[in-house]
Amino acid sequence: MSAGSGLTDPGLTRPANEDTFIVEPPLYAVADGMGGHRAGEIASRVAVNELLASAPRAADPKALARAVRAANRAVIESAQRSRSRAGMGTTLTAAIVDGTHVAVAHVGDSRAYLLHGGKLTRITEDHSMVADLVRQGTITEEDARFHPQRSVITRALGSDPEMAADTYELDAEPGDRLLLATDGLTGMLPDDYIADLLVDGRSPTESAARLIEAANRAGGYDNITVVVVDLDDVSAAAAAPQRGTNEARRRVAGRLLWVVAAVAFIAIALGGAYSYASARAYLIDEGGRVAVYRGIPGSFAGVSLHWRAQSTGVVTDELPVPLQARLRSGIVFDGLPAALQRASELQGETGPSTPASSTPVTTSTP
Ligand code: CA
């Protein structure tokens, strides 16, 4: 069985710890909550509780993604129950480990990494504004860690009922390590340094403690949560007989490279679509009311390229019929300001409205 350990620490500047983690083999997860009046704490706890209840036992990424969707619904429902929880949200990065076979489902800017042969590879892609800018080549990875908008995330649990998790599946090798971490770690330390602290053969608990200590030494500006899992070849019965031979190990390493290459290829193909989408915004009918989104409607290569910016109180049925028809498929604008401007014009045309709620969810930056 894989051996894992998790630790969380409030850091040095935050009054509360809004992070939560799970170490319940085969399930491991980290969640980074956000929202005022300690609602972030509630959001991350609601999410992990629902994940614990609905996660599969097998390393099945689709089933794990369904459990993350259930967690999203639970956070949305919890937010609707109390005014002080309005707008709360959370990241969620979850893994099911079956021997060296790992399924990951991910939303937000927490991360999953694999340490293999002393090299640390990022498995997940951040759903954040600065990650979009890095993908577009506008800023570097190092700039992103210090960017004033580094806390703006483009996908989280708690706002969009249609939210979907990114999923990954990989075959690692015995001796590899899985790391799950919130941005209180990865925002404070570069990946190379995290790798150095993970490779030295200490236990998962000792490594987790060293990572947290290092993040605090670097400033501890945020809550820090890490889960470290040592992967071994004690696995499902069907896979076990193959794992001892060198040939099987080579195959496993080959498959891992393939997964990494496929992720890189998809990232490059999506890069162009991303830069197109992120410069646009649109208005669309959503449950009878007009909502404002960044990005473009629909999806590209199965990936949705939009992030909800604001719901308005404008009732679609009160607008002229031709406009209603266009709103059903979405009216695209060159940039968010133009879309927001049109939304406020519509608001003026249809009279007073209910207050708007807005996302993407933002954590405060120190
Ligand atoms: Ca955080």
Boltz pocket constraint, residues with backbone or C-beta under 6 A from the ligand:
constraints:
  - pocket:
      binder: B
      contacts: [[A, 32], [A, 33], [A, 182], [A, 183], [A, 184], [A, 222], [A, 223], [A, 363]]
      max_distance: 6.0
